[in-house]
Amino acid sequence: MTTTFITGANKGLGRETARRLVEAGHTVLLGARDPQAGRRAAEEVGARFVQVDVTDEASVAAAAADVAAHEGAVDVLVNNAGVSGAHVDVPDLSADDVAAVLDVNLLGVVRTTRAFLPLLRRSADPVVINVASGLGSTRLTHDPSRIESTVVAPAYTASKAALIMLTTQYAKALPDVRVNVVDPGYTATDLNGHSGPQTVTEGTDAVVRLATEGPGHGSGRFLDRDGEIGWS
Ligand SMILES: NC(=O)c1ccc[n+]([C@@H]2O[C@H](COP(=O)([O-])OP(=O)(O)OC[C@H]3O[C@@H](n4cnc5c(N)ncnc54)[C@H](OP(=O)(O)O)[C@@H]3O)[C@@H](O)[C@H]2O)c1
């Protein structure tokens, strides 16, 4: 049985990932910062709710301790929790505005991965999946045929670019763990006022593939639902 912990899974892509992985037979631990929303989503998809605010070191440690006490190990960690940040014009964009986005989208992944690594190392096939974005890709944001090239969102794009690099660095540093990163694609969720053309099911294809592909696949890859995204 595969045990999978997902952050930010009370709604949107995280909730759909939880639903699909329960359907695929995983034991899913549905992480959410709001207990009411988390418990409701967990009940709906057949997962176990675990409270976690990825900006709070103590909350992340408590989540890992809870999972250690109940499941004892984790096979797949999905670092999904993310925020878009305040929409602020660049002349007014403050370091605090950017720090708030990095705190969730980048440092949240550092905190969660660090706390869960001992549990992942109890698995025969440990997997970390980071949910980044095409908006963090230098290649896609410079390709005029791509929607990513039309977006100006400095804090969000910088946080996802850093997350992509963090992933490839962790992949090199942790040869015993498969660490990969996905671009879900532009998907209708609360993050973008439901403007994205994809459904949450389409938006979770890449993460579900990485969570279910099994041993023997590579680390340090960047995938969308169509396969590998090139680096340049
Ligand atoms: N939708 C897209 O088009 C798209 C495209 C590319 C990448 N992504 C990425 O996909 C991931 C999921 O986004 P989504 O589109 O599903 O957005 P969403 O519906 O807004 O969901 C975001 C989730 O992250 C949680 N979260 C935010 N701050 C948190 C914190 N400090 N601790 C724990 N959880 C926290 C939210 O919890 P609350 O409900 O408590 O706020 C929510 O569950 C994000 O990393 C996003 O950047 C989305």
The ligand as an SDF file (V2000), in Angstrom:
LIG
                    3D

 48 52  0  0  0  0  0  0  0  0999 V2000
   -4.4380   26.5310  -11.0350 N   0  0  0  0  0  0  0  0  0  0  0  0
   -3.4520   26.7060  -11.9100 C   0  0  0  0  0  0  0  0  0  0  0  0
   -3.6530   27.1440  -13.0640 O   0  0  0  0  0  0  0  0  0  0  0  0
   -2.0360   26.3670  -11.5150 C   0  0  0  0  0  0  0  0  0  0  0  0
   -1.0620   26.3640  -12.5220 C   0  0  0  0  0  0  0  0  0  0  0  0
    0.2340   26.0670  -12.1790 C   0  0  0  0  0  0  0  0  0  0  0  0
    0.5520   25.7630  -10.8740 C   0  0  0  0  0  0  0  0  0  0  0  0
   -0.4080   25.7580   -9.9110 N   0  0  0  0  0  0  0  0  0  0  0  0
   -0.0110   25.3900   -8.5390 C   0  0  0  0  0  0  0  0  0  0  0  0
   -0.8250   24.3370   -8.0930 O   0  0  0  0  0  0  0  0  0  0  0  0
   -0.8770   24.3400   -6.6560 C   0  0  0  0  0  0  0  0  0  0  0  0
   -2.3150   24.2240   -6.1980 C   0  0  0  0  0  0  0  0  0  0  0  0
   -2.9840   25.4110   -6.6050 O   0  0  0  0  0  0  0  0  0  0  0  0
   -4.5340   25.4680   -6.9850 P   0  0  0  0  0  0  0  0  0  0  0  0
   -4.6100   26.0220   -8.3420 O   0  0  0  0  0  0  0  0  0  0  0  0
   -5.2040   24.2060   -6.6400 O   0  0  0  0  0  0  0  0  0  0  0  0
   -4.9940   26.6620   -5.9980 O   0  0  0  0  0  0  0  0  0  0  0  0
   -6.0480   26.7220   -4.8140 P   0  0  0  0  0  0  0  0  0  0  0  0
   -7.3390   26.0980   -5.1990 O   0  0  0  0  0  0  0  0  0  0  0  0
   -6.0250   28.1470   -4.3710 O   0  0  0  0  0  0  0  0  0  0  0  0
   -5.3940   25.7990   -3.6820 O   0  0  0  0  0  0  0  0  0  0  0  0
   -4.2380   26.1950   -2.9950 C   0  0  0  0  0  0  0  0  0  0  0  0
   -4.1270   25.3360   -1.7630 C   0  0  0  0  0  0  0  0  0  0  0  0
   -2.9380   25.7160   -1.0450 O   0  0  0  0  0  0  0  0  0  0  0  0
   -3.3180   25.8960    0.3140 C   0  0  0  0  0  0  0  0  0  0  0  0
   -2.4150   26.7590    1.0630 N   0  0  0  0  0  0  0  0  0  0  0  0
   -2.1350   28.0790    0.8490 C   0  0  0  0  0  0  0  0  0  0  0  0
   -1.3050   28.5290    1.8050 N   0  0  0  0  0  0  0  0  0  0  0  0
   -1.0490   27.4710    2.6310 C   0  0  0  0  0  0  0  0  0  0  0  0
   -0.2830   27.2900    3.7950 C   0  0  0  0  0  0  0  0  0  0  0  0
    0.4060   28.3060    4.3390 N   0  0  0  0  0  0  0  0  0  0  0  0
   -0.2390   26.0630    4.3750 N   0  0  0  0  0  0  0  0  0  0  0  0
   -0.9340   25.0400    3.8460 C   0  0  0  0  0  0  0  0  0  0  0  0
   -1.7140   25.1530    2.7640 N   0  0  0  0  0  0  0  0  0  0  0  0
   -1.7610   26.3590    2.1690 C   0  0  0  0  0  0  0  0  0  0  0  0
   -4.7230   26.4570    0.2600 C   0  0  0  0  0  0  0  0  0  0  0  0
   -5.3500   26.3590    1.5180 O   0  0  0  0  0  0  0  0  0  0  0  0
   -6.5280   27.3890    1.9600 P   0  0  0  0  0  0  0  0  0  0  0  0
   -7.7900   26.8950    1.3190 O   0  0  0  0  0  0  0  0  0  0  0  0
   -6.5230   27.2670    3.4620 O   0  0  0  0  0  0  0  0  0  0  0  0
   -6.1220   28.7500    1.4700 O   0  0  0  0  0  0  0  0  0  0  0  0
   -5.3110   25.5180   -0.7980 C   0  0  0  0  0  0  0  0  0  0  0  0
   -5.6480   24.2920   -0.2310 O   0  0  0  0  0  0  0  0  0  0  0  0
   -0.1810   25.6280   -6.2230 C   0  0  0  0  0  0  0  0  0  0  0  0
    1.1510   25.3470   -5.8440 O   0  0  0  0  0  0  0  0  0  0  0  0
   -0.2080   26.4700   -7.4960 C   0  0  0  0  0  0  0  0  0  0  0  0
    0.8240   27.4330   -7.5140 O   0  0  0  0  0  0  0  0  0  0  0  0
   -1.6990   26.0520  -10.2070 C   0  0  0  0  0  0  0  0  0  0  0  0
  1  2  1  0
  2  3  2  0
  2  4  1  0
  4  5  1  0
  4 48  2  0
  5  6  2  0
  6  7  1  0
  7  8  2  0
  8  9  1  0
  8 48  1  0
  9 10  1  0
  9 46  1  0
 10 11  1  0
 11 12  1  0
 11 44  1  0
 12 13  1  0
 13 14  1  0
 14 15  2  0
 14 16  1  0
 14 17  1  0
 17 18  1  0
 18 19  2  0
 18 20  1  0
 18 21  1  0
 21 22  1  0
 22 23  1  0
 23 24  1  0
 23 42  1  0
 24 25  1  0
 25 26  1  0
 25 36  1  0
 26 27  1  0
 26 35  1  0
 27 28  2  0
 28 29  1  0
 29 30  1  0
 29 35  2  0
 30 31  1  0
 30 32  2  0
 32 33  1  0
 33 34  2  0
 34 35  1  0
 36 37  1  0
 36 42  1  0
 37 38  1  0
 38 39  2  0
 38 40  1  0
 38 41  1  0
 42 43  1  0
 44 45  1  0
 44 46  1  0
 46 47  1  0
M  CHG  2   8   1  16  -1
M  END
$$$$
